[in-house]
Amino acid sequence: MRSFTVLVLFALSACTPNSNDSDPVRRTPVNVSPRASSSPTLRPPPSCQPQNGGNATSVKVTDVKYDAGTNSDTITFTFTPPAVPIWELKQATPPFTEDASGNPVSINGTHFFTLIFQGTDAHEFDGETARKSYPGPKELVLPGNPLLELEETGDFEATVSFVIGLDRLVCPAISEMQSPHRLILSFSHT
C-alpha cells in the first residue's frame, strides 16, 4: 500500500508546474470578455400621451360624425351648450366592456383609445322613456387608414365613453371648437 501511495504522489507531482521550469510555453490565464448579446435591445412600445380638456358639465352629445379626408380621418363629437364637456383620451388595451353592465365589447383594431366624457349624457328623456340624444348609431365600422371602429361603450351616471379601434398607432391631433361646441379628433394617414 505504501508503494501505491508513493506512486500516486509521484504522478501528481509530475503534473504540477514547477516555477523553475524552463519550458518556453507559459501558461497564463486567458481573459474572456463577455460576448455581445445577440438578443435585440428591448424598447418600449410606441405610445401616445393621455390628453384631456373641456370644462363643462350637464352636457349632452348631440352628434357623432366620421369624415374621411385626403390626409386624415376625423371623428367629431358635437355637444349642447354651454361648452365642450370634461374629456380624457388615452391608449387602451382589450378586453373592453360596457359601462354598468360589464358585457364584453369586441372592437376591430390592433391599437385602441378610450375617450371618456364626464358630466355628459348621450340620452335624454321623453317622459319616462330614455332615448339617444344623437342620431347616429352606437357603433361605427370605419374603412381603415387608420380608423377601423368607433363604439359607444357607456352612457351611465353622467359619463359617456367610447372606444376607438385603429389598424396602427396614430396619435390624434385634438381640437375643441365653439359655435357649435365640438371636440374633433384628427388621425393622420401617414
N, C-alpha and C positions, 0 to 999 in steps of 0.2 A: 504494500500500500504506500510505503514511504517512497519508493521509486516512481510510482504513478504521480504523486503529488509534486515531486521534483520535476518530472517530465512536463506536467501542466504548467508549472511556474516558468519553466524554460521556454515553452511555446508562447506563453503570454508575453514574456519579456522581449521576445523577438518581434512581436507585433507593435510594441510601444516604441515611438520615435525617440531617438537619442538626441539631446540638444547639441552634442558634439559631432553629430553625424555630418559627414562631408558629402552627402547626397546632394547633387545640384538641383533637384526638384524640391522646391519649397512648398509646403502645404500651408496655404493661407486661407482664412475664411473668405467666402465669397459673399459680398453684399448683394442681395437680391432686392431690387427696387420693385415695389408693387406695380403690377401691370395696370395699364389704363383700363378702366372699366369699359366693357363693350356694351353695357346697357345704356339706353338713351337718357339724357337729362330730363327729369320729370319737371314739367312746367304746369302751373295751374291752368285749368281750362279757361278759355276766353270768357269774359263776363261783362255785364253792363251794370253800372252803379244804380242802386234804387233811386227813384226820383219821386218827388211829391210836390204838392201845391194846393191851390184852391183855398177858399176861406169861408164859404157859405155852408149853412145847414138848412134844413127844411126845404130841400130842392127836389125836383122830380126830373127824371130822364125823359125827355120828350122825343128824342130821335137818336138812332144809331145808324150811321151810313158808312159804307165802304166805297172807296174810289180807287180805281187802278189808273195810275198816271204813267207818263213816259219814263220818268226816272225814279219814282217812288210810289208806294201804295199808302193810302191814308185811311184811318178809321176816325170818324168824327162823332163825338158824343155831344148832344145839344141838351140844354137844361132850362127849366123855368127860372125867371129872375128870383133872387137878386143877383146871383153871380155863379161862377163855377164852384162846385162843392169841393170839400176837402178830399184829396185823392192821393193814392200811392201806387206806383208801378214798380214791380220788382220781378226778377227772374224767379222761376219756379220749376219744380220737378214733379212728375206724376208720382203717386196717383192723385187724382183730383176728385173732389166730392162736392155735392150741392150743399149750400149752407142750410142749416137747420135739419134737413132730413138725413144728411150723411150718405145719400145714394151716390154710387160711383158715377163719374162722368168720364167718358173717353174723348180725348181731344187729338185731332190729327196734328202731327208735327214731330220734330226732333229737339226743338228748343221752345221754351214757353215763358210767358209772362202772366202774372196776375195783376189785375187792375181793380183796386178797391176804392169805392166812393163812400165816404162817411156822411151821415146826416142827409141821406138821399134815399129816395124810393123809386122803383121802376113800375109802380102800380098806383092806382087811385081807386077810390070807392065810388060806386054808382049805387047809392042807397046802402044796402048791406053787402053788395057784391063787389069784390075786388076785380079790377081788370088792368091790363098793362097800360102804362102811361105813354108808351111809344108804339108806333105802328109796325115796326119791323119784327122779324122772327126772333126767338130766343137764341137760335143757333144760326150762324152764317158759315157755310162752307165756301171757302175762297179759292181762287185759281192758283195760288202759289206765287213765288217770286217776290217776296219771301213768305207772304201770309197764306196760311192754309185754313185756319178756322178761328172764329170768334164765338164764344159761347157765354151767355149769362149763366153763372153758377149760383147766384144768390140774390135774393131781394127779401131781406129779413131784418127786422128791427132797425130800420133806417140805415142799412148797409147794403149796397149793391155791389156785386163782384162779377168780374168777367175773367175768363182765361183766354189767352191768345196763343195759338199754335203757329209756329214758323217752320219752314224747311231748312233754315240755317239761322245762326245767331246774327241778328241785326239790332243794334241799339237804336231805338227810335229817337227822332227829334220830336219834342213836345211843345205845343203852343197852347196858351189859354187866350181865348178871344172873347170880345164883348159884342153885343148887339147882332145877333143873338149870342147868348152865353154858350161857349163851346170849349171842349178840350179836343185837340187834334193830335193824333199820333201819326207820325210820318216815318215809314220804313223804306229805306233806300234799296234800290235793286242791286247796287254794287257792293 
